[in-house]
Amino acid sequence: MTGTLAERWRAARPKPAGIHLDSGACSRQGFAAIDAAAQHARHEAEVGGYVAVEAATPVLDAGRAAVAALTGLAATDVVFTTGSNHALDLLLRSWDGDRSVACLVGEYGPNLAIMAANGFQVSPLPVDTTGRLHVDAAAEELARDRPALVHLTPLGSHRGLAQPLGPFAEVCRDLGLPLVVDAAQALGHLDCAVAPDAIYASSRKWLAGPRGVGVLAVRPEFAERLRPGFPPSEPAAPLTVLQQLEHGESNAAARVGFSVAIGEHLAAGVQQVRTRLAEVGRLTRAAMADVPGWRVVEPVDEPTAITTLEPTDGADPHRVRAWLIAERRIVTTACDARRAPRELTVPVLRLSPHVDVTADELGQAAAALAEAARL
Ligand SMILES: *Cc1c(COP(=O)(O)O)cnc(C)c1O
């Protein structure tokens, strides 16, 4: 296929029915991933689900290898999950050490709930006024007051701020503290190849795979410190920790679709996608800068494609989101404060276009938002 990355990405999937600015929630899948999943479902009907999944081993292994390439871990360290929350819950539930974890003040709300549900004491990592991790101050605090685990979400759901994952991973390594990374928004978006102790992500966001799939990658030394309670590893039929983590019924067709989608991401060029997403973020923030009634939260040059708009004149992001879909076929996200309960004070409207967004679409979205402000 010829053309720019944006043109190729758009040509590789069904036409959007409107303007899709919602990759942070769920990107649009490509034909190849959709067809591979459908083909697998057919194969299940022909030969049986358990035979079909064996035949799909090479494509699933390729999916694991692609996750390994993006995280700096090995393909054998990767298991499939049903999503990011599922992965974090699996990990924390199985953790055999002290139940204390340090994370950002702006940590994703459901992650905080999973930490609490698993009995973890949470301590905040130091940040600046924008919510960006202060790496040197964090290094000092972590050396003084060592938590059992450190958790970092390099790109949040509620704000398009890129956290300094690389330098922070080095700090944690130097201190000998296990680092767990929530890459739900970061995988396929920012550089995550820092070989952390554990890292997890979702298929449907920036990697544009199907819904209901996720991945968890765990370093072997870290896996040794996990004790999954189920299924039991019987002496007669011992299971590895990874086999225990991956146990259970799963949608194999969706895993196949994800493996194809992440393969396409690698083929498109990881660096090219990253550069284009950073450009898309700049273009989006520039297009929204003068829309009355809203303030762009991120610095214009922040290298991510997530832009959040805070209402300055009392607009309700949930109502505006619904109006944009119903009246303009523009899909965005309304993020309420529960997404980051310790950082977000008012709901924001999130725009998260993928690489294929056009200047014309961003202009239409800005015009529609200006109109929505007058509702
Ligand atoms: C979406 C998201 C999650 C949860 O992912 P699921 O696949 O829905 O479980 C976790 N963390 C962040 C930062 C997210 O954006």
The ligand as an SDF file (V2000), in Angstrom:
LIG
                    3D

 15 15  0  0  0  0  0  0  0  0999 V2000
   -8.4820    1.9780   29.9400 C   0  0  0  0  0  0  0  0  0  0  0  0
   -7.4980    2.0360   31.0360 C   0  0  0  0  0  0  0  0  0  0  0  0
   -7.3800    0.9860   31.9550 C   0  0  0  0  0  0  0  0  0  0  0  0
   -8.3420   -0.1740   31.9960 C   0  0  0  0  0  0  0  0  0  0  0  0
   -8.2640   -0.9660   30.8770 O   0  0  0  0  0  0  0  0  0  0  0  0
   -9.3210   -2.1610   30.6420 P   0  0  0  0  0  0  0  0  0  0  0  0
   -8.7690   -2.8890   29.4770 O   0  0  0  0  0  0  0  0  0  0  0  0
  -10.6240   -1.4700   30.3880 O   0  0  0  0  0  0  0  0  0  0  0  0
   -9.3720   -2.9610   31.8780 O   0  0  0  0  0  0  0  0  0  0  0  0
   -6.3640    1.0470   32.8880 C   0  0  0  0  0  0  0  0  0  0  0  0
   -5.5230    2.0870   32.9340 N   0  0  0  0  0  0  0  0  0  0  0  0
   -5.6180    3.1320   32.0890 C   0  0  0  0  0  0  0  0  0  0  0  0
   -4.6330    4.2410   32.1770 C   0  0  0  0  0  0  0  0  0  0  0  0
   -6.6130    3.1430   31.1070 C   0  0  0  0  0  0  0  0  0  0  0  0
   -6.7090    4.1570   30.2630 O   0  0  0  0  0  0  0  0  0  0  0  0
  1  2  1  0
  2  3  1  0
  2 14  2  0
  3  4  1  0
  3 10  2  0
  4  5  1  0
  5  6  1  0
  6  7  2  0
  6  8  1  0
  6  9  1  0
 10 11  1  0
 11 12  2  0
 12 13  1  0
 12 14  1  0
 14 15  1  0
M  END
$$$$
